[in-house]
């Protein structure tokens, strides 16, 4: 079975604090829409703009859903010690899915990156999801590097969020270790990811258009590829505007318009201008078909 995991936003109230009521409302709505789980504290959740206390509180709130769906807590940090701190907190709360971006900024070697994942996995006694998003981390997985290949073979990595349009790389990861679960991270290429054998998706736009992407996946798996591609095109018209004018700001605007107050983004991100809100609303009215 291929799963659809929502890359959850972090709603804020007017004081800039986590809006716990809105977070719960959105999760419940997504579950009703067919979500298989949630990815907490990732890019859509403004992960590195949250305080330590806010990241932990996000895990605490999400842990209320354990037993009802899959949960991944993103624990990525620059230091191994910090990532392990978050991972242990998530594990204590009963969240088994531990996810991490590779550490940023210092240009760590492949051996140092591998050590980071080995240490997190050992600390919590669980394999880790490697959050592969080179557009943000500026870190490409080098599958020709022996340290990287050994990491993928080792069992320390149990899944990958492949937010990368290099689908050959995803297939090669599976070739190295067929047990690794590969989630597509670009729902804009859902049909292509499915053709390359991904195991599901972790998507930001699932916060507000999960039913539409669920339908794309169903159509493709039913062999109705032309219909799937046609709905993919309509969905991508929405995603073009969503990404162009600010992913997190647009997500919060849309969710708020759908009746769940999500607040504004954290600086240095900028809120949407009125003209950009109008642009987003207009494109949604034209291409959001499945609700």
Buried (B, 14 or more C-beta within 10 A) or exposed (E): EBBBBBBBBBBBBEEEEBBBEBBBBBBBBBBEBBBBBBBBBBBBBBBBBBEEEBBBBBBBBBBBBEEEBBBBBBBBBBEBEBBBBBBBBBBEBBBBBBBBBBBBEEEBEBBBBBBBBBBBBEBBEBBBBBBBBBEEBEBEBEBEBEBBBBBBEBEBBBBBBBBBBEBEBBEBBBEBBEEBBBBBBBBBBBBBBBEBEBBBBBBBBBBBBBBBBBBBBBBBEEEEBEBBBEBBEBBBBBBEBBBEBBBBBBBBBBBBBBEBBBBBBBEEBEBBEEEBBEBBBEBBEEBBEBE
